[in-house]
Amino acid sequence: MERDLADLRCFAALLEAHRQWESETGQRVNVKALREWLWFYWQAPRRPQPLVRNKYPALIPWSMAARQVISDSIPGGLVIEHREPIKLVIRELLDQSPVDLDQLREVLDTRLTCCVITKEEDRAVTKAGYGTAKVPGAGDDPWARYRAAGIDPDTFAPLSP
């Protein structure tokens, strides 16, 4: 719990520093640095166990194609993908800062959910135009961009133990 609080405070400070930079320069920040920080300091240490290939959580949803890659022991070819484009989540956090650390944690815990897909599926999402964009009119459907790319999220499932 101490680590959580330290990480939340640090990320809140990073958001504020980026907001300050935007205010002083009149430019929008590149969110890549914040995305990387979130992965290495918030998400990676909190991945549900067990991990497959020391990276991919077995207990999160995997596409059918990703499960096939693992069962066929094909090296590489997998991506941990945020169901909602992380770039959009970060931009919203920059534009509308949470009131407190509990609210920030709620955003990080609920909106940074992931799944495992193949690199080909990741390219299909990008090619469909939803790599960093929401599907218009999709509302709160976290799987909308996969559907728009022709990937059936109803076939996603955790790996069997």
C-alpha positions as CSV (number, residue, x, y, z in Angstrom):
1,M,0.0,0.0,0.0
2,E,2.9,2.4,0.7
3,R,4.2,1.7,-2.8
4,D,0.8,2.5,-4.3
5,L,0.7,5.8,-2.5
6,A,4.2,6.7,-3.5
7,D,3.5,5.8,-7.2
8,L,0.2,7.8,-7.2
9,R,1.9,10.8,-5.7
10,C,4.7,10.6,-8.2
11,F,2.4,10.2,-11.2
12,A,0.2,13.1,-10.0
13,A,3.3,15.3,-9.8
14,L,4.3,14.2,-13.3
15,L,0.9,15.2,-14.6
16,E,1.1,18.5,-12.9
17,A,4.6,19.2,-14.3
18,H,3.3,18.3,-17.8
19,R,0.3,20.6,-17.4
20,Q,2.7,23.4,-16.3
21,W,4.8,22.9,-19.3
22,E,1.8,23.1,-21.6
23,S,0.6,26.2,-19.9
24,E,4.0,27.9,-20.2
25,T,4.8,26.9,-23.7
26,G,1.3,26.9,-25.2
27,Q,2.1,23.4,-26.7
28,R,0.6,20.0,-26.0
29,V,3.0,17.4,-24.5
30,N,3.9,14.2,-26.2
31,V,2.3,11.7,-23.8
32,K,4.9,8.9,-24.6
33,A,7.0,9.7,-21.4
34,L,3.9,9.4,-19.2
35,R,2.8,6.2,-21.0
36,E,6.2,4.7,-20.4
37,W,6.2,5.7,-16.7
38,L,2.7,4.2,-16.3
39,W,3.9,0.9,-17.7
40,F,7.2,0.6,-15.8
41,Y,6.1,2.0,-12.4
42,W,2.3,1.4,-12.2
43,Q,1.2,-1.4,-14.5
44,A,4.1,-3.8,-14.8
45,P,4.6,-4.2,-11.1
46,R,0.9,-4.9,-10.6
47,R,0.4,-7.4,-13.4
48,P,-1.7,-10.3,-12.2
49,Q,0.3,-13.5,-11.8
50,P,1.2,-15.9,-13.3
51,L,3.0,-14.4,-16.3
52,V,3.6,-16.2,-19.6
53,R,7.0,-15.7,-21.1
54,N,7.8,-13.5,-18.0
55,K,5.6,-10.7,-19.5
56,Y,2.0,-11.6,-20.4
57,P,-0.5,-12.1,-17.6
58,A,-2.3,-15.4,-18.0
59,L,-5.4,-14.1,-16.2
60,I,-6.3,-11.2,-18.4
61,P,-8.3,-11.6,-21.7
62,W,-6.4,-13.1,-24.6
63,S,-7.6,-13.1,-28.2
64,M,-8.1,-16.5,-29.8
65,A,-5.2,-15.8,-32.1
66,A,-2.9,-14.9,-29.2
67,R,-3.9,-18.1,-27.4
68,Q,-3.0,-20.0,-30.5
69,V,0.4,-18.4,-30.7
70,I,1.1,-19.6,-27.2
71,S,-0.2,-23.1,-27.7
72,D,1.9,-23.5,-30.9
73,S,4.9,-22.2,-29.0
74,I,5.5,-19.5,-31.6
75,P,8.1,-17.1,-30.3
76,G,7.2,-13.4,-30.2
77,G,4.2,-12.0,-32.0
78,L,2.2,-10.9,-29.0
79,V,1.2,-7.4,-27.6
80,I,-0.2,-6.3,-24.3
81,E,-2.8,-3.9,-25.5
82,H,-4.8,-1.4,-23.5
83,R,-8.5,-1.9,-24.3
84,E,-8.9,1.8,-24.2
85,P,-6.2,3.8,-26.0
86,I,-3.9,4.9,-23.2
87,K,-3.0,8.1,-25.1
88,L,-6.6,9.2,-24.6
89,V,-6.7,8.3,-20.9
90,I,-3.5,10.3,-20.3
91,R,-4.8,13.2,-22.4
92,E,-8.0,13.3,-20.3
93,L,-5.9,13.2,-17.1
94,L,-3.9,16.1,-18.3
95,D,-7.0,18.1,-19.3
96,Q,-9.1,17.3,-16.3
97,S,-7.0,16.5,-13.3
98,P,-8.6,14.1,-10.7
99,V,-9.5,15.8,-7.5
100,D,-7.5,13.5,-5.3
101,L,-5.3,10.4,-5.3
102,D,-8.2,8.1,-4.7
103,Q,-9.8,9.4,-7.9
104,L,-6.6,9.1,-9.8
105,R,-6.2,5.5,-8.6
106,E,-9.8,4.7,-9.7
107,V,-8.9,6.0,-13.2
108,L,-5.7,4.0,-13.4
109,D,-7.4,0.8,-12.1
110,T,-10.4,1.0,-14.3
111,R,-9.3,2.6,-17.5
112,L,-5.9,1.0,-18.0
113,T,-7.2,-2.5,-18.4
114,C,-5.4,-4.7,-20.8
115,C,-5.7,-7.7,-23.0
116,V,-3.2,-9.8,-25.1
117,I,-3.5,-9.8,-28.8
118,T,-1.2,-10.7,-31.7
119,K,0.9,-8.1,-33.5
120,E,-1.2,-8.7,-36.6
121,E,-4.4,-7.9,-34.6
122,D,-2.7,-4.8,-33.2
123,R,-1.9,-3.7,-36.8
124,A,-5.5,-4.4,-37.8
125,V,-6.8,-2.1,-35.0
126,T,-4.4,0.6,-36.2
127,K,-5.3,0.1,-39.8
128,A,-9.0,0.5,-38.9
129,G,-8.1,3.9,-37.5
130,Y,-8.5,3.1,-33.8
131,G,-4.9,2.6,-32.6
132,T,-5.2,5.8,-30.6
133,A,-8.8,6.8,-31.1
134,K,-12.2,5.7,-29.8
135,V,-14.8,4.3,-32.2
136,P,-17.4,7.1,-32.7
137,G,-20.8,6.2,-31.1
138,A,-19.4,3.2,-29.2
139,G,-20.2,4.8,-25.8
140,D,-18.6,2.9,-23.0
141,D,-17.9,-0.3,-25.0
142,P,-14.2,-1.1,-24.1
143,W,-14.1,-3.6,-26.9
144,A,-15.5,-1.3,-29.7
145,R,-12.1,-0.7,-31.4
146,Y,-11.5,-4.5,-31.7
147,R,-15.0,-5.0,-33.2
148,A,-14.3,-2.2,-35.7
149,A,-11.1,-4.0,-36.7
150,G,-12.9,-7.3,-37.3
151,I,-11.7,-8.9,-34.1
152,D,-14.4,-10.7,-32.1
153,P,-13.9,-9.9,-28.4
154,D,-16.5,-12.5,-27.4
155,T,-13.8,-15.1,-28.2
156,F,-11.3,-13.5,-25.7
157,A,-10.5,-15.4,-22.6
158,P,-7.8,-15.9,-20.0
159,L,-5.3,-18.6,-20.6
160,S,-6.1,-21.9,-18.9
161,P,-3.9,-22.7,-16.0
